[in-house]
């Protein structure tokens, strides 16, 4: 039996430079991917679209987002400082890139064989202070 073709609700925890954490989806469901691609077609929505697609929760107590609707999440992102949004976007972009590479590797394996999971993705230039953990 090969890999499942259905998105599972698996998450990862990303740690930002100051110790705040983000809980993000490992993989997107098709509806989330379609919404992301639609937002990426509009230049001003591309970065927020990526963050909204993957972000499940964060440790920022001033603005809880767990279980919030898509529009409420957008309002929370809009309330961030520009630098903080950039840090969150960079962390999630690094995560999304690592997940795409992982999927590409899985597609190369014969049916029934599993890939070894990397302990952590290679950090990009903007992600030097980002750590990840599986949940």
C-alpha positions in Angstrom: 0.0 0.0 0.0 1.4 3.4 -1.0 1.2 6.8 0.6 -2.2 8.2 1.5 -3.6 10.6 -1.0 -5.6 12.4 1.8 -4.4 15.3 3.9 -3.9 14.3 7.5 -4.2 16.9 10.3 -0.5 16.6 11.2 1.2 19.7 12.4 4.6 21.0 13.2 5.8 23.6 15.7 8.1 26.2 14.4 10.0 28.3 16.9 10.8 31.9 16.1 13.9 33.8 17.1 12.5 35.1 20.4 11.0 31.8 21.5 7.4 32.4 20.2 6.0 29.4 18.4 3.8 28.8 15.4 1.8 25.6 14.9 1.5 24.9 11.2 0.0 22.2 8.9 2.4 19.7 7.5 0.4 19.4 4.3 -2.5 21.3 2.8 -5.8 19.8 1.8 -6.9 20.4 -1.8 -9.3 23.2 -0.8 -6.5 25.0 1.1 -4.1 24.6 -1.9 -6.7 26.1 -4.3 -7.3 29.0 -1.9 -3.6 29.6 -1.6 -3.1 29.5 -5.4 -5.9 32.0 -5.9 -4.4 34.4 -3.3 -0.9 34.0 -4.8 -2.3 35.2 -8.2 -2.8 38.6 -6.5 0.6 40.1 -5.7 -0.5 41.8 -2.5 -2.1 38.6 -1.1 0.6 36.1 -2.0 2.5 36.4 1.3 -0.5 36.5 3.6 -2.1 33.7 1.6 0.8 31.4 2.3 0.7 32.2 6.1 -3.1 31.8 6.3 -2.9 28.5 4.4 -0.4 26.8 6.8 -0.9 28.7 10.2 -3.1 26.8 12.8 -2.1 28.6 16.0 0.6 30.7 17.6 1.9 31.5 21.1 1.1 35.3 20.8 -1.3 35.9 23.7 -2.4 39.4 22.5 -4.3 37.9 19.6 -5.4 34.2 19.9 -6.1 32.6 16.6 -6.8 28.9 17.3 -10.1 28.0 15.6 -10.6 31.4 14.0 -12.2 31.9 10.6 -10.0 32.8 7.6 -11.0 36.5 7.7 -10.2 36.7 11.4 -6.8 35.2 10.8 -6.2 37.8 8.1 -7.1 40.6 10.6 -4.6 39.1 13.1 -1.9 39.1 10.4 -2.7 42.7 9.4 -2.3 43.8 13.1 1.3 42.5 13.3 4.2 44.8 12.9 5.8 44.5 9.4 9.0 42.9 10.8 7.1 40.4 12.8 4.9 39.4 9.8 8.1 39.1 7.7 9.6 36.7 10.3 6.4 34.6 10.4 6.2 34.5 6.6 9.8 33.5 6.3 9.4 30.6 8.8 6.3 29.3 7.1 7.8 29.7 3.6 10.8 27.6 4.8 8.4 25.0 6.2 6.4 24.9 2.9 9.6 24.5 0.9 10.7 21.7 3.1 7.3 19.9 2.8 7.4 20.3 -1.0 10.9 18.7 -1.1 9.6 15.9 1.2 6.7 15.2 -1.1 9.0 15.2 -4.1 11.1 12.5 -2.5 8.1 10.4 -1.5 7.0 10.4 -5.2 10.3 8.8 -6.2 9.8 5.8 -3.9 8.3 2.6 -5.1 4.8 1.8 -3.6 5.0 0.6 -0.1 8.4 1.9 0.7 8.7 4.8 3.2 11.2 7.6 3.1 13.4 8.4 6.1 12.3 11.6 7.7 14.9 14.4 8.2 15.3 15.5 11.7 15.0 19.1 10.7 14.9 21.0 7.4 17.9 22.8 6.2 17.6 26.4 7.3 17.4 29.1 4.7 19.0 32.5 5.1 15.9 34.0 6.8 15.3 30.9 9.0 18.5 30.7 10.9 16.7 31.1 14.3 13.8 28.8 13.4 13.5 25.4 15.0 10.9 22.8 14.2 9.3 19.9 16.0 6.7 17.3 15.0 3.3 17.0 16.6 
